[in-house]
Each structure stands twice: as C-alpha cells, then as structure tokens.
Amino acid sequence: MELIIDYFSDQPVYLIVAVILAIAILFSFIKKLVKLAIVVAAVFVLYIAYLTWTGKDVPVSYEDVSSKVKGKVEEGLQAGKKVGQELIGKSKEKILEEAEKKLDKITSD
C-alpha cells in the first residue's frame, strides 16, 4: 500500500488521472442508484394505480405493504420451484434417452 502511495505522490500526473477515474466511477455508481430509485418509484406508482383501478384497498402502512409483497414473493418462489422441478425432470428424461441412443449405437457397432 505504501508503494502505491509513494508512486502516486511521486507522479502527480498519474494521481490526477487516478482521481478523475475514481470520480467518474463514483458518479457512474450514483447515476445507477438514482435510476434504480426512479424505477422503484415508478413500479410503486403503477402498483398503487393498479390497486385503485381494480378497486382493492391501497395499503397505508409499511406492514400492509410488506406482508403483501412477501406473499407475492412466496407465490413466485413456489411457482419457480415447480417449474424448475418440471424442467429438471424433463432434462433427466432427455439425457437418459440420448444416453440410451448412444449406448445402442456403440454396442451395435
């Protein structure tokens, strides 16, 4: 670490380049965080609009929102697990079929 500090203190041009690069990286990171915040806010507004349009109650407290979100996430996870298990089953069948075909080909030669 001391070598790096000594190197940059001896070479001010490299220090300036490193500082500019660090500022650019930090600025890029902050821009991405702002974009993420805007997307989350837009999704939240769309969610509230959907609830209003369908006539459902708009959650007022944090607990209401978090319980609904947790419920939907659990439903999504269960559906994902079910689809994943089906894909694994189909993949196993396909692999076994291909292995049998290749084994038959090898044994018939």
Backbone as CSV, one residue per row, in Angstrom:
resi,resn,N_x,N_y,N_z,CA_x,CA_y,CA_z,C_x,C_y,C_z
1,MET,0.818,-1.185,0.000,0.000,0.000,0.000,0.873,1.263,0.000
2,GLU,1.947,1.200,0.753,2.853,2.346,0.806,3.498,2.593,-0.555
3,LEU,3.752,1.517,-1.284,4.341,1.669,-2.618,3.412,2.455,-3.542
4,ILE,2.133,2.163,-3.441,1.164,2.849,-4.289,1.103,4.325,-3.915
5,ILE,1.074,4.594,-2.614,1.023,5.991,-2.158,2.281,6.738,-2.594
6,ASP,3.427,6.097,-2.424,4.679,6.733,-2.853,4.694,6.975,-4.357
7,TYR,4.205,5.993,-5.109,4.196,6.116,-6.564,3.342,7.296,-6.998
8,PHE,2.132,7.388,-6.433,1.245,8.483,-6.814,1.749,9.833,-6.322
9,SER,2.411,9.863,-5.169,2.936,11.147,-4.698,4.132,11.596,-5.533
10,ASP,4.869,10.638,-6.090,5.993,10.985,-6.960,5.545,11.354,-8.373
11,GLN,4.424,10.837,-8.795,3.923,11.063,-10.149,2.578,11.810,-10.072
12,PRO,2.565,13.121,-10.017,1.307,13.859,-9.865,0.365,13.707,-11.060
13,VAL,0.895,13.450,-12.224,0.020,13.267,-13.397,-0.819,12.002,-13.224
14,TYR,-0.190,10.932,-12.757,-0.932,9.688,-12.518,-1.938,9.856,-11.387
15,LEU,-1.579,10.658,-10.390,-2.501,10.924,-9.291,-3.744,11.641,-9.806
16,ILE,-3.559,12.606,-10.672,-4.697,13.334,-11.237,-5.570,12.395,-12.064
17,VAL,-4.944,11.550,-12.855,-5.695,10.580,-13.662,-6.462,9.625,-12.756
18,ALA,-5.835,9.151,-11.696,-6.494,8.229,-10.766,-7.669,8.906,-10.069
19,VAL,-7.517,10.158,-9.672,-8.607,10.887,-9.018,-9.763,11.094,-9.993
20,ILE,-9.455,11.456,-11.219,-10.512,11.640,-12.222,-11.238,10.325,-12.484
21,LEU,-10.495,9.243,-12.571,-11.104,7.928,-12.773,-11.985,7.551,-11.589
22,ALA,-11.529,7.798,-10.373,-12.321,7.489,-9.182,-13.608,8.319,-9.148
23,ILE,-13.518,9.586,-9.515,-14.704,10.440,-9.554,-15.678,9.947,-10.618
24,ALA,-15.166,9.524,-11.768,-16.031,9.009,-12.833,-16.748,7.739,-12.386
25,ILE,-16.031,6.862,-11.701,-16.644,5.622,-11.205,-17.705,5.943,-10.159
26,LEU,-17.404,6.846,-9.253,-18.358,7.237,-8.218,-19.593,7.885,-8.844
27,PHE,-19.392,8.758,-9.806,-20.512,9.402,-10.481,-21.381,8.366,-11.195
28,SER,-20.757,7.400,-11.843,-21.499,6.345,-12.534,-22.325,5.533,-11.547
29,PHE,-21.749,5.216,-10.404,-22.452,4.454,-9.382,-23.653,5.232,-8.854
30,ILE,-23.474,6.510,-8.606,-24.574,7.337,-8.109,-25.676,7.446,-9.162
31,LYS,-25.300,7.568,-10.440,-26.290,7.617,-11.517,-27.131,6.343,-11.551
32,LYS,-26.471,5.206,-11.371,-27.204,3.941,-11.386,-28.142,3.838,-10.201
33,LEU,-27.720,4.329,-9.041,-28.598,4.314,-7.867,-29.819,5.199,-8.083
34,VAL,-29.619,6.352,-8.704,-30.740,7.246,-8.982,-31.706,6.586,-9.970
35,LYS,-31.169,5.935,-10.994,-32.032,5.238,-11.957,-32.830,4.138,-11.267
36,LEU,-32.175,3.393,-10.385,-32.871,2.332,-9.649,-33.981,2.919,-8.787
37,ALA,-33.719,4.025,-8.123,-34.733,4.668,-7.292,-35.914,5.131,-8.142
38,ILE,-35.640,5.656,-9.328,-36.723,6.097,-10.211,-37.560,4.911,-10.669
39,VAL,-36.914,3.816,-11.007,-37.650,2.617,-11.439,-38.502,2.072,-10.301
40,VAL,-37.950,2.014,-9.100,-38.710,1.513,-7.951,-39.910,2.424,-7.684
41,ALA,-39.708,3.730,-7.763,-40.813,4.663,-7.549,-41.883,4.490,-8.630
42,ALA,-41.473,4.287,-9.874,-42.432,4.093,-10.958,-43.233,2.807,-10.757
43,VAL,-42.564,1.756,-10.348,-43.260,0.491,-10.095,-44.247,0.661,-8.946
44,PHE,-43.857,1.394,-7.923,-44.748,1.625,-6.790,-45.974,2.422,-7.220
45,VAL,-45.776,3.443,-8.049,-46.907,4.237,-8.543,-47.822,3.366,-9.398
46,LEU,-47.255,2.525,-10.249,-48.076,1.620,-11.064,-48.852,0.641,-10.193
47,TYR,-48.230,0.178,-9.116,-48.901,-0.741,-8.189,-50.093,-0.049,-7.528
48,ILE,-49.898,1.176,-7.069,-50.985,1.924,-6.446,-52.092,2.190,-7.471
49,ALA,-51.718,2.528,-8.700,-52.719,2.757,-9.749,-53.495,1.482,-10.039
50,TYR,-52.803,0.348,-10.069,-53.466,-0.935,-10.310,-54.461,-1.239,-9.199
51,LEU,-54.037,-1.030,-7.955,-54.942,-1.296,-6.838,-56.157,-0.380,-6.881
52,THR,-55.947,0.866,-7.232,-57.061,1.803,-7.317,-58.006,1.422,-8.452
53,TRP,-57.444,1.028,-9.580,-58.255,0.684,-10.744,-59.087,-0.578,-10.503
54,THR,-58.500,-1.563,-9.826,-59.231,-2.801,-9.571,-60.170,-2.701,-8.384
55,GLY,-60.087,-1.600,-7.649,-60.995,-1.402,-6.529,-60.529,-2.039,-5.243
56,LYS,-59.306,-2.498,-5.199,-58.786,-3.100,-3.972,-58.293,-2.001,-3.040
57,ASP,-58.130,-2.360,-1.776,-57.660,-1.390,-0.793,-56.189,-1.088,-1.015
58,VAL,-55.878,0.184,-0.978,-54.489,0.613,-1.087,-53.867,0.509,0.298
59,PRO,-52.753,-0.228,0.448,-52.145,-0.364,1.765,-51.623,0.985,2.266
60,VAL,-51.868,1.228,3.540,-51.482,2.506,4.110,-50.202,2.384,4.924
61,SER,-50.021,1.264,5.601,-48.861,1.118,6.484,-47.786,0.250,5.839
62,TYR,-46.626,0.346,6.409,-45.493,-0.450,5.931,-45.763,-1.934,6.110
63,GLU,-46.409,-2.300,7.198,-46.695,-3.715,7.459,-47.621,-4.301,6.391
64,ASP,-48.619,-3.514,5.973,-49.529,-3.988,4.925,-48.779,-4.240,3.619
65,VAL,-47.951,-3.281,3.248,-47.194,-3.402,2.001,-46.241,-4.582,2.088
66,SER,-45.498,-4.681,3.195,-44.506,-5.747,3.304,-45.165,-7.119,3.345
67,SER,-46.319,-7.243,4.002,-46.982,-8.553,4.046,-47.486,-8.949,2.658
68,LYS,-48.021,-7.987,1.904,-48.487,-8.312,0.551,-47.319,-8.681,-0.365
69,VAL,-46.237,-7.929,-0.244,-45.064,-8.212,-1.080,-44.482,-9.574,-0.729
70,LYS,-44.380,-9.869,0.558,-43.860,-11.177,0.976,-44.738,-12.305,0.459
71,GLY,-46.051,-12.106,0.499,-46.968,-13.124,-0.020,-46.765,-13.365,-1.507
72,LYS,-46.632,-12.284,-2.259,-46.428,-12.424,-3.706,-45.071,-13.045,-4.014
73,VAL,-44.061,-12.695,-3.237,-42.738,-13.284,-3.451,-42.778,-14.773,-3.160
74,GLU,-43.456,-15.164,-2.104,-43.587,-16.593,-1.787,-44.316,-17.341,-2.891
75,GLU,-45.381,-16.740,-3.418,-46.099,-17.368,-4.532,-45.183,-17.535,-5.735
76,GLY,-44.407,-16.501,-6.034,-43.471,-16.569,-7.151,-42.407,-17.629,-6.947
77,LEU,-41.897,-17.726,-5.720,-40.882,-18.747,-5.427,-41.448,-20.149,-5.579
78,GLN,-42.659,-20.352,-5.103,-43.275,-21.677,-5.234,-43.500,-22.032,-6.705
79,ALA,-43.972,-21.062,-7.466,-44.182,-21.312,-8.899,-42.849,-21.591,-9.589
80,GLY,-41.803,-20.842,-9.223,-40.477,-21.062,-9.798,-39.924,-22.429,-9.453
81,LYS,-40.129,-22.856,-8.209,-39.665,-24.184,-7.801,-40.393,-25.276,-8.578
82,LYS,-41.692,-25.088,-8.767,-42.473,-26.082,-9.501,-41.989,-26.195,-10.944
83,VAL,-41.787,-25.051,-11.589,-41.311,-25.049,-12.971,-39.906,-25.634,-13.040
84,GLY,-39.075,-25.297,-12.064,-37.709,-25.828,-12.026,-37.699,-27.341,-11.897
85,GLN,-38.537,-27.872,-11.040,-38.614,-29.322,-10.876,-39.090,-29.993,-12.162
86,GLU,-40.053,-29.376,-12.831,-40.529,-29.939,-14.100,-39.417,-29.935,-15.147
87,LEU,-38.660,-28.841,-15.211,-37.556,-28.768,-16.173,-36.480,-29.801,-15.863
88,ILE,-36.203,-29.995,-14.586,-35.201,-30.993,-14.203,-35.669,-32.384,-14.603
89,GLY,-36.947,-32.669,-14.374,-37.488,-33.973,-14.758,-37.408,-34.211,-16.257
90,LYS,-37.793,-33.198,-17.031,-37.733,-33.324,-18.484,-36.293,-33.467,-18.965
91,SER,-35.385,-32.729,-18.335,-33.972,-32.808,-18.716,-33.417,-34.198,-18.434
92,LYS,-33.782,-34.764,-17.296,-33.310,-36.111,-16.958,-33.791,-37.117,-17.993
93,GLU,-35.073,-37.011,-18.355,-35.618,-37.931,-19.352,-34.886,-37.790,-20.681
94,LYS,-34.653,-36.564,-21.101,-33.978,-36.312,-22.378,-32.554,-36.855,-22.343
95,ILE,-31.851,-36.638,-21.236,-30.474,-37.127,-21.108,-30.444,-38.645,-21.144
96,LEU,-31.375,-39.279,-20.443,-31.421,-40.746,-20.448,-31.723,-41.282,-21.844
97,GLU,-32.633,-40.625,-22.564,-32.945,-41.068,-23.923,-31.719,-40.952,-24.821
98,GLU,-31.018,-39.836,-24.753,-29.824,-39.631,-25.575,-28.730,-40.638,-25.200
99,ALA,-28.589,-40.900,-23.905,-27.569,-41.855,-23.465,-27.888,-43.253,-23.980
100,GLU,-29.169,-43.633,-23.943,-29.565,-44.946,-24.441,-29.310,-45.046,-25.950
101,LYS,-29.605,-43.981,-26.696,-29.364,-43.988,-28.139,-27.877,-44.156,-28.438
102,LYS,-27.035,-43.424,-27.715,-25.599,-43.513,-27.951,-25.055,-44.867,-27.515
103,LEU,-25.587,-45.409,-26.420,-25.151,-46.720,-25.960,-25.547,-47.787,-26.969
104,ASP,-26.781,-47.681,-27.504,-27.209,-48.633,-28.532,-26.323,-48.520,-29.769
105,LYS,-25.962,-47.304,-30.154,-25.126,-47.084,-31.308,-23.744,-47.706,-31.088
106,ILE,-23.203,-47.523,-29.886,-21.865,-48.066,-29.579,-21.909,-49.586,-29.549
107,THR,-22.935,-50.156,-28.925,-22.999,-51.607,-28.793,-23.352,-52.283,-30.103
108,SER,-24.063,-51.594,-30.994,-24.438,-52.228,-32.259,-23.260,-52.257,-33.248
109,ASP,-22.272,-51.401,-33.078,-21.114,-51.387,-33.983,-20.203,-52.475,-33.667
